[in-house]
Amino acid sequence: MRYVEAPQWGSNCGVSETSVFLAGGISGCPDWQSELVKMLDIDGLVVYNPRRSDFDMSKPNGAHEQIKWEYQHLQRADAISFWFPKESICPIVLYELGFHLNSNKCIFIGIEPGYCRTIDVIVQSSLARENGVSIVHSLQHLANNIADYRNCVARMHGKH
């Protein structure tokens, strides 16, 4: 696995690599990203993590740089994994989900039990994608879906 954390700029993926962006709550919620990354130790996977280990909110242009990094890496990623933690409504993540549901990107959705907008995510996702989107309710199941996707891509490219 190759790991790229904001504000680092990830290089383009190699032929045998598949990238996934970890979209989900950052402010006011636990560091679920570090848990998920541990579960995603998969050869040929590139993980884009927007949660910085050290983010100085007082830095001029800090928010602008973060938003730009996230936008560009969301565009660059082959797949996007969304996690909705129960501690936050995650308005930006809801926006990103709505935007990317209308793209051709592979989408994975995880909703922690107790998240207050669960029905909105479920209904909007089913309306936006004809075949729906698999929605799971634990980080482990989310990691399993990403691993299955990576393994499928590897088989398609002849990389076992």
C-alpha positions as CSV (number, residue, x, y, z in Angstrom):
1,M,0.0,0.0,0.0
2,R,1.1,3.5,-0.8
3,Y,-0.2,6.2,1.7
4,V,-0.6,9.9,0.8
5,E,-1.7,12.3,3.5
6,A,-2.7,15.9,3.0
7,P,-0.9,18.2,2.3
8,Q,1.5,15.8,0.4
9,W,0.8,15.6,-3.3
10,G,0.4,12.0,-4.5
11,S,2.0,11.1,-7.8
12,N,-0.2,9.5,-10.4
13,C,-0.9,5.8,-9.9
14,G,1.1,3.2,-11.6
15,V,-0.4,0.7,-14.0
16,S,-0.7,-1.9,-11.3
17,E,-2.1,0.5,-8.7
18,T,-5.6,1.5,-7.7
19,S,-6.3,4.6,-5.7
20,V,-9.0,5.3,-3.1
21,F,-9.9,8.6,-1.4
22,L,-11.0,8.4,2.3
23,A,-13.9,10.9,2.4
24,G,-15.7,11.4,5.7
25,G,-15.8,13.3,8.9
26,I,-12.7,15.0,10.2
27,S,-13.8,17.8,12.5
28,G,-15.5,16.8,15.7
29,C,-15.2,13.0,15.3
30,P,-12.7,10.3,16.1
31,D,-9.7,9.5,13.7
32,W,-11.5,6.7,11.9
33,Q,-9.2,7.1,9.0
34,S,-6.2,5.7,10.9
35,E,-8.3,2.6,11.8
36,L,-9.4,2.1,8.2
37,V,-5.8,2.6,6.8
38,K,-4.6,-0.2,9.1
39,M,-7.2,-2.5,7.6
40,L,-6.2,-1.5,4.0
41,D,-2.6,-2.8,4.0
42,I,-3.1,-4.1,0.4
43,D,-0.5,-4.4,-2.3
44,G,-1.2,-2.1,-5.2
45,L,-3.5,0.2,-3.3
46,V,-2.9,4.0,-3.0
47,V,-4.8,5.7,-0.1
48,Y,-5.4,9.4,-0.2
49,N,-6.2,10.6,3.3
50,P,-7.3,14.2,3.8
51,R,-6.9,14.1,7.6
52,R,-3.6,15.6,8.5
53,S,-1.6,14.4,11.5
54,D,-0.8,18.1,12.2
55,F,-3.0,20.9,10.8
56,D,-2.4,24.5,11.9
57,M,-5.7,26.2,11.6
58,S,-4.1,29.6,12.1
59,K,-2.0,29.3,9.0
60,P,-3.0,31.8,6.4
61,N,-4.5,30.0,3.4
62,G,-4.6,26.8,5.3
63,A,-8.2,26.1,4.7
64,H,-7.9,27.0,1.0
65,E,-4.9,24.6,0.6
66,Q,-6.8,21.8,2.3
67,I,-9.9,22.2,0.2
68,K,-7.8,22.4,-3.0
69,W,-5.9,19.2,-2.0
70,E,-9.1,17.4,-1.3
71,Y,-10.8,18.5,-4.5
72,Q,-7.8,17.5,-6.7
73,H,-7.3,14.1,-5.0
74,L,-11.1,13.3,-5.2
75,Q,-10.8,13.9,-8.9
76,R,-7.6,11.8,-9.2
77,A,-8.9,8.8,-7.2
78,D,-10.2,5.7,-8.9
79,A,-12.6,5.1,-6.1
80,I,-14.0,7.1,-3.2
81,S,-14.8,5.6,0.2
82,F,-17.3,7.6,2.3
83,W,-17.6,7.1,6.1
84,F,-20.3,8.9,8.0
85,P,-19.5,8.9,11.7
86,K,-22.3,9.4,14.3
87,E,-20.5,12.4,15.9
88,S,-21.0,14.8,13.0
89,I,-23.5,15.6,10.3
90,C,-20.6,16.0,7.8
91,P,-22.2,18.6,5.5
92,I,-19.1,18.8,3.2
93,V,-19.0,15.0,2.9
94,L,-22.7,14.9,2.0
95,Y,-22.0,17.5,-0.7
96,E,-19.0,15.4,-2.0
97,L,-21.2,12.3,-2.0
98,G,-23.9,14.0,-4.0
99,F,-21.4,15.3,-6.5
100,H,-19.6,12.0,-7.0
101,L,-22.7,9.8,-7.1
102,N,-23.3,11.4,-10.4
103,S,-19.8,10.4,-11.7
104,N,-18.5,7.1,-13.0
105,K,-16.3,6.6,-10.0
106,C,-16.6,3.5,-7.8
107,I,-18.2,4.5,-4.6
108,F,-18.1,2.8,-1.2
109,I,-20.4,4.0,1.6
110,G,-20.2,3.3,5.3
111,I,-22.5,4.7,7.9
112,E,-21.9,4.3,11.6
113,P,-25.0,3.2,13.5
114,G,-26.4,6.4,15.1
115,Y,-25.5,8.7,12.3
116,C,-28.4,11.2,12.1
117,R,-28.8,11.4,8.3
118,T,-28.7,7.7,7.5
119,I,-32.0,7.7,5.6
120,D,-30.9,10.7,3.5
121,V,-27.7,8.9,2.4
122,I,-29.5,5.7,1.7
123,V,-32.3,7.2,-0.4
124,Q,-30.2,9.7,-2.3
125,S,-27.6,7.0,-3.1
126,S,-30.3,4.6,-4.4
127,L,-31.9,7.4,-6.5
128,A,-28.6,8.6,-8.0
129,R,-27.3,5.1,-9.1
130,E,-29.6,2.8,-11.0
131,N,-28.0,-0.3,-9.5
132,G,-27.7,1.3,-6.1
133,V,-24.6,1.4,-3.9
134,S,-23.6,-1.0,-1.2
135,I,-23.9,0.6,2.2
136,V,-22.2,-1.0,5.2
137,H,-22.3,-0.1,8.9
138,S,-18.7,-0.8,10.1
139,L,-15.2,0.2,9.1
140,Q,-14.3,-3.5,8.7
141,H,-17.0,-4.1,6.2
142,L,-16.0,-0.9,4.4
143,A,-12.4,-2.1,4.3
144,N,-13.6,-5.5,3.0
145,N,-15.4,-3.8,0.1
146,I,-12.4,-1.8,-0.8
147,A,-10.2,-4.9,-0.7
148,D,-12.6,-6.8,-2.9
149,Y,-12.6,-3.9,-5.4
150,R,-8.8,-3.8,-5.5
151,N,-8.6,-7.5,-6.0
152,C,-11.1,-7.4,-8.8
153,V,-9.1,-4.5,-10.5
154,A,-5.9,-6.5,-10.1
155,R,-7.5,-9.6,-11.7
156,M,-8.7,-7.5,-14.6
157,H,-5.2,-6.2,-15.2
158,G,-3.6,-9.6,-14.7
159,K,-2.0,-8.7,-11.4
160,H,-2.8,-11.3,-8.8
